[in-house]
Amino acid sequence: MRLCPVCRTELRRERVRETAIDGCAGCGGVWLDKAELQSLANGQMDLWIAARKFSRKTPAAPAVAERLCPSCGIRLEPFEYASLSGIELDRCIGCGGIWADGGELEEIDRRLA
């Protein structure tokens, strides 16, 4: 079972075309395994579709102090892509996965359009 690194809600798996992603209905964040962000960024509207699958429908759960990787449990490290300055994502240096908080995939999609 994968847990949200922000609110510890159980992540739910959804498909966007060929890519299976995990997201949190509690906070609206999305977990992308290694190379899934690139895969979604290559498809027209796929980032936006992925984000919409996990739009928060309930009040957000309280955030936890330390964000842990849903796949391997190590601490996530904040980072920014140079081309996406101002969007701080979190990545796992162990498995290469990336966490996008609610709203960040939509912003990436807007900037790439």
C-alpha positions as CSV (number, residue, x, y, z in Angstrom):
1,M,0.0,0.0,0.0
2,R,1.4,3.4,-1.0
3,L,0.7,6.4,1.2
4,C,0.6,10.0,0.3
5,P,3.9,11.8,1.4
6,V,1.9,14.9,2.4
7,C,-1.1,13.6,4.3
8,R,-0.6,9.9,4.6
9,T,-3.9,9.1,2.8
10,E,-3.8,5.8,0.8
11,L,-2.9,6.6,-2.8
12,R,-5.3,5.5,-5.5
13,R,-4.0,4.2,-8.9
14,E,-5.5,5.5,-12.2
15,R,-4.5,5.3,-15.8
16,V,-3.8,8.1,-18.2
17,R,-3.5,6.4,-21.6
18,E,-0.7,3.8,-21.1
19,T,0.7,5.3,-17.9
20,A,-0.5,4.1,-14.4
21,I,-0.1,6.8,-11.8
22,D,-0.9,7.1,-8.1
23,G,-2.7,10.1,-6.6
24,C,-4.2,11.3,-3.4
25,A,-7.8,12.3,-3.1
26,G,-7.0,13.9,0.3
27,C,-4.6,16.6,-0.9
28,G,-4.7,16.3,-4.7
29,G,-1.1,15.4,-5.1
30,V,0.3,12.9,-7.7
31,W,3.1,10.3,-7.4
32,L,4.9,9.6,-10.6
33,D,7.3,6.6,-10.8
34,K,10.6,7.2,-12.7
35,A,10.0,8.5,-16.2
36,E,6.3,8.9,-15.8
37,L,6.4,12.7,-15.7
38,Q,8.3,12.7,-19.1
39,S,5.8,10.2,-20.5
40,L,2.8,12.4,-19.5
41,A,4.5,15.6,-20.6
42,N,4.9,14.1,-24.1
43,G,1.1,13.5,-24.5
44,Q,-1.3,16.3,-25.3
45,M,-3.2,17.3,-22.2
46,D,-2.0,14.2,-20.3
47,L,-0.6,16.2,-17.4
48,W,-3.9,18.1,-17.0
49,I,-5.9,14.8,-17.3
50,A,-3.7,13.2,-14.6
51,A,-4.2,16.1,-12.2
52,R,-7.9,16.1,-12.7
53,K,-8.2,12.4,-11.8
54,F,-7.1,13.3,-8.2
55,S,-8.7,16.7,-7.7
56,R,-9.3,17.2,-4.0
57,K,-13.0,16.6,-3.2
58,T,-12.8,16.7,0.6
59,P,-11.0,19.1,3.0
60,A,-7.3,18.5,3.0
61,A,-5.8,16.3,5.7
62,P,-3.1,17.8,7.9
63,A,0.3,17.8,6.3
64,V,3.1,15.7,7.9
65,A,6.5,17.1,8.8
66,E,8.6,14.9,6.7
67,R,7.7,13.7,3.2
68,L,8.6,10.1,2.6
69,C,8.7,8.2,-0.8
70,P,5.5,6.1,-1.3
71,S,7.6,3.4,-3.0
72,C,10.7,3.0,-0.9
73,G,10.1,5.1,2.2
74,I,13.2,7.4,2.1
75,R,12.9,11.1,2.5
76,L,11.9,13.1,-0.5
77,E,14.2,16.0,-1.7
78,P,12.7,19.2,-3.0
79,F,13.9,20.3,-6.5
80,E,13.1,22.4,-9.5
81,Y,13.7,21.8,-13.2
82,A,15.5,24.8,-14.6
83,S,12.9,25.1,-17.4
84,L,10.1,25.1,-14.8
85,S,11.4,27.7,-12.3
86,G,9.1,28.3,-9.4
87,I,7.5,24.9,-9.4
88,E,9.1,22.9,-6.5
89,L,8.6,19.2,-6.9
90,D,9.8,16.5,-4.6
91,R,11.9,13.5,-5.8
92,C,13.2,10.3,-4.4
93,I,16.9,9.8,-4.9
94,G,16.5,6.1,-4.3
95,C,13.9,5.1,-6.9
96,G,13.7,8.3,-9.0
97,G,10.0,8.9,-8.4
98,I,8.5,12.4,-8.3
99,W,5.8,13.9,-6.1
100,A,3.7,16.8,-7.5
101,D,1.6,18.7,-5.0
102,G,-2.0,19.5,-6.0
103,G,-2.0,22.1,-8.7
104,E,1.6,21.6,-9.8
105,L,0.8,19.2,-12.8
106,E,-1.7,21.8,-14.1
107,E,0.9,24.5,-13.9
108,I,3.5,22.3,-15.7
109,D,1.0,21.6,-18.4
110,R,0.2,25.3,-18.7
111,R,3.8,26.2,-19.1
112,L,4.6,23.4,-21.6
113,A,1.6,24.4,-23.8
